[in-house]
């Protein structure tokens, strides 16, 4: 608890303590009984007390050592009583209770020796009064120490709370970025897959296609590119917005998703049997599963039929299945499927994918739907 230097408050406190110690010592010295024929002893009493008062400027650095020296000096010096009390107080403030009790015991023994040396008639009364003052000073010091420790504990707790709040904010930002990354993958991946399908068809049939078909394909490519750019702008525009403000699709947008894929030439068959209105987070998760299934089908099985099944009711949950004749995705291209598994887990659902016995590739999910 030692400090590297004194603050303005420390200088003021030390000055007041120094003056008070000298004043108290001089009062006790003036009222004391002088030793017979002891002018030398009286001078030694006064000088030693004043020198001990000077050591109070170092009481923060060496409180125990100075208090032990004071216990020796106070055996013959009544002027040392002032700085001795201050040093006992300093030990109680800056050192643990065990050391404080040890110093207190040493000074109590010194008091007994002092009374034996002075041979005072009212020695018992002086001893009782001195012990009471010692106890009061030591108790005051222990109170100051406890209060400082309490304030330090409160400051530490406040610092820890601030650190925890900062870490929670950083984790929230990371979660928001992860969600934005998933949205960018799902939205732009689907749009760009549509672009790839139309551009591939236009390149493959560029020579035998009629001008009308070329114009129609180019218009679909233009519209898809424009929509992809708009989606990208929306996602980037909300990078600093709370996660709840991100543009999110709903289950009602599923027919439009299927129509856009059919317009791109994908053979999509959808079977939908949903009894009731889905919760927003469940419907959004189902939409993303279907969207990822269509995107994978356009990437890995262009021209193949895609079968979509969405069935469920409150209390039974919602089952989503996307199936198409295609091999598993190529190695290193499974980030979308990992994202779907995370999405399903976030709503306490289940997600699975893989090849069926018939050779189809299937995405299958079950999402809870409270009754």
N, C-alpha and C positions, 0 to 999 in steps of 0.2 A: 504493500500500500504506500510505499515511499514515492514521492513525487520528484521529478527531475528538476523542478524549479518552483519558486514561490510566485503565486499570483498576487494581485493587489490585495485581495481579501486576506491571503495568508500573511502578508506584511502587516496589515492592520491588526489581525488577531494576535500575531506574535508580539507586536509592540505593546498591545494592551496587556497581554499575559506577562510580559517582562516587567512592566511598571507595577502591575498588581502583585507579582511575586515579591518584588523588592519592598513595596509598601507594607505588605503583610509581615514580611520578615523583620522590618524595622520596628513595627508596632510590637511584635512579640519580644524583640530584643530589648526595647525600652521598658517593657513591663516585667521583664524577667528578673529573677534574683541573680545578681552578679556573684560569681564565685569569690570566696574570701581571698583578698590580696591578689586577685587574678586579673590584673589589668592586661597582662599579656594574653591570657585566655579570652578576655572580653574582646580584645582586638582581633584575635584569631577567629573568634566566633563571628564577628562582623565581616571580616574579610572573606572567610570561607563561604559565608552565605551569599555575599555579593558575587563572588566568582561562580558559585553554583547557579546563580540567577542568569549569568551570561551564557551558561550552557543551554539555557532554554531555547536559544536560537537554533539548536541542532536536535531538538527533541523529536522531530519527525523521523530523522534518520537513525538515531540511536536511542530510542526511549528506554529500553530495558537496561542498557549499560549505564545510562545517566541516572536512572532510578536506583540502581544498586549502589552507585557512587554516593547518591544523596542519602541512602540509608546509613552509610558509614559516616558521612559528614554530620548528619543530624544527631549522632551520638553525643557530640560536644557542642554543636552549633544550633542555637535557637533561631538565628536569622535564616538558617537553611530550611525552616519549616514551610515557608511560602513556596519556593521552587520545588520542594519535595512533593507537596500536594499536586502541583502542576504536572510533575513527572509521573506520578501515579495515575492521574487523569489521562495523560498521553499514552501510557502503556495500555490502559483499558480501551482507548479509542483505536489504537493502531495494531494491537497484538491480540491473539486469541485469549479466551477466558482462562485456560490453564496457566499461561504465563502471567496473566494479571493476578491470579490467586497466589502464585509463587512470589511475585514482587511484593504483594500486600503482606504476605507472611514475613518476609525479610524485614520490611519496614516496621511491622508490629514488634518483632524481636528487637530491632534497633530502638524502638520507643521504650521497651522495658530496660534496656541497657542505659538509655539516657536518664530515666528516672532513678536508676541505681547510682549513676554518677552524680546527679544533682542533689540527691538526698533530700528531696522536697517532702514537707510534712503532708501535703494534700496530694500525694502521688497517685492514689487510687482514683480520685476525681479527675486528675489530669489525664490519666490513662484512659478512663472511660470516655472523656470528652474527645481525646485525640483519636481513639478507635472509631468513635461515631463519625467524626469528620472524615477519616480515611474511607469508611464505608460509603458515606454520602458521595464523596468525590469519585470513588471507584464505580459506584452505581450509575452516577451521571455519565461517566465515560463509556460504560457498557451500553447505556441507552443510546448515546450518540453513535456508537459502533453499529448497533442493531438497526438504527434508523438509516444509516448510510448503506448498510447491506440490503435493507429492504428497497431503498431507492434504486440501488444498482440492479437488484433483481427485476424490478419493474422496468428499468431501462433495457435490460437484456431481453425481457419478454417482448417489449415493444419492438426491439430490433429483430427478434425472431419472427414476430408476427408480420413485420414489414417484409422480411425476406420470404416468408411463406406466401404472402400476397403477391410478391413479384414473381415467384416461381409459378404460382397458379395462373397468373396473367400470361406468362410465357407459354405455359402448357396450353392455355386456351388459344393463344395465337397459333401454336403448332397444330392443334386440332382443327382450327379454322382453315389453315393452309392445306391440311390433308383433305378436308372436305372439298375445298375449292379444286384441288388437284383431281379428286374423283369426279367432280362435276365436269371439269374440262375434258377428262378422258372420255366420260360417257357421252357428252353432248357432241364434242368435236369429232370423236372417233366415229360416231354414227353419221354425221354430216359428211365427213371426208370419205367414208365408205361408199355413200351414195354417189359422191363425185367420181370415185374410182370406177364404180360400176358403169355409170353413164359414159365416162371418157373411154373406158375399155370397149364398150359396145360401139361407140362412135368410131373408134380406131379400127375395130374389126370389120365393121360393115360400112366403112367410109366410101368405098367405091360403088357398091350396089344399092346403097340407101338412097331413097328419094330426097329431093330438097326439103320436102315437108318433114320427113322423119329426122333429117339432120337439124333442121330448125327447131323441132320439138326437143330433141336431145340437148341441143345447145342451150335452149331456154331452161330446161331442167338443171343443167350444169350451172348456169348463171344464177338461178334462183337458190340452188343449194349452196353455192359459194357465198352468195349474199347473206343467206341465213347463217352460215357458219361464221362469217365475219361479225354479224350482229351478236351471235352467241358469245364469241370471244370478247367483244366489247363489253357485253353485260358482265361477264365473269371478271374481267380486269377492272371494271368500274366498281365492283363491290369488294375488292381486295382489302379495303380498309373498313368495310362495313361489318356489323355483327353477323355471325353465322346465320341467324334466323332471317336475315334480310336477303340472303342469296336467292336468285330466281330459281324456283323449284317447279318441276312439272307435277301434275296430279294424275290420279288414275283416270280421270275424264279425258286426258290427252292421249290415252292409248289408241283409240280409233284413228286419230290423226297420224300417229306414228306408223301404224300399219298401212294406212293409205299412202304415206310418203314412200314406204318401202315397196309397195305394189307399183307405184308410179315409176320406180326405178327399175322395174322389171323383175323383182323378186316374187316368187310364187308363195304367197303367205295365206295360210288357212288358220283362222282363229276360232276357237270355241270358248265362249265366255258365259259363265253361269254364276253370277255373283248376286246373292240375295241381300240387298241392303246397301247402305252407303258405307264405304270403307273409311277408317280413320286416315287422316292425311299422311302420317308417317308410314303406314302399311301400304297405302296406295302408291306412294312415291317409290317405295322399295320395289314393289311389283313392277312398276313402270320401268325402273332401271334394269331389272332382270330381263324383261322382254327386249328392251333396247340393246342390251349387251348381246343377247342371243341373236338378234337380227344383224348386228354389226359383225359378229363372228361368222355368221352364215354367209354374208356378202364377201367377207375376206377369204374364207377357206372353202366355200362351196358355192361359187357363183352359178346361178341358174338352177340350183336345186330347190326343191320344195321345203318350206319351213312350216311346221305345225306348232301352233301356240294354243295352250289350254290354260284358262284361268277360271277356277271354280272355288267356291267357298261360301260360308255363311257365318253370322255371329255365333260365337261359342265353339265352332268347329275349326276355325282357322281358314286361311287362304292358301290354296295350292297353285303354284305357277310352274308350268312346264314348257320348255322350248326345245323342239326336236328337229333335226335335219340330217340327211345322209351325208356325213362328212367325217374325215378322220379327226383325231384330237388336234387342238391347235399346235402349231409348230413350236419347237423348244425355244424358250426365252420370250414367248408372247402370252404370258398368263397373268399379267398385271390386272386386267379387267376382271378376270374370274376371282382373283384374290380380293379385289375391291367388293365384288358381290358377296363374297363370304363374310367380309367385315360388315357390310350393310345389314345382312340378315342377322348377324350376331348382335348388332346394336338394337334391334327390335325384338330380341329373344327368339329369333327364328332359326331355321336350319337351311343350309344350302349345300347342294351336291352337284357334281357334273362328272361326265364320263361316257363311255361307249355302252350301248345297250346290246343285248344278245342279237338283235336284228342288224347290228352294224351302224346304227344311227348314233349321232352325238347328241347328248341330252343335257340340258340345264334344268334342274329340279329344285324347287324351294317350297318350304312350308313356313308361313308367317302367322303369328298369333292374331286372332281377331276376337277381342273380348265380347261377350254377349251383352 
